[in-house]
């Protein structure tokens, strides 16, 4: 069962790879679009009269401004913009990290908010749409594709049916043993009628599509050799046969 579980997981992953790639492509297109909007806004602010126009603060501490580095308290506004929005690639990475746990989105939005309150609203809309909308939908599609790939695996279907049949046989044998009051290994008509009065047994027969109201007819159907008693083998094979007929109908 352990190896079959691993096999099922591998089948699910391989069967959902196309959906995963499609989801990643859709996310990249959306983040690319948002990046272009942010980059255009930043470009406008670098023109004359903009908040980013001019040379950087000469008192700024010189250090490596990597996208994966952490911002310092003494970083200037231009340094923050360069780290988070220093190109389309950096901007897309910033957008991705804010929805994947790599960066707190409030920290990423702080430099943009310095340019205007509009960008606070833009960032809030982006996070809301990505986390509560797109990611949930894409996760549902991905999980559904994984389940379909596993359920369509023929070996998994056969093994599941065999396990269900084995469980059903064990249940039927347990029911037979409980109804065999004298321990003879045979169930008489009287014992069978008593058994059908049991609410648990009636619920079980109803669940597999067998009408428990006709005790005599059901007993004759199970009694293959006409001996007036039903053995455990007759009981098991008879109920399985009746269950199959009920499903066919």
Protein Blocks (a to p, Z undefined) as FASTA:
>chain_A
ZZmmmmmmmmmmmmmmmmmmmmmmmmmmmmmmmmmmmmmmmmmmmmghiakgccddfkbc
cddddfkbccdfklcfklmmmmmmncjklmmmmmmmmmnopacfklmmmmmmmnomklmm
mmmmmmmmmmmmmmmmmmmmmmmmmmmmmmmpmklmmmmmmmmmmmmmmmmmmmmmmmmm
nonopacfklmmmmmmpmklmmmmmmnopafklmmlmmmmmmmnonopacfklmmmmmmm
mmmmmmmZZ
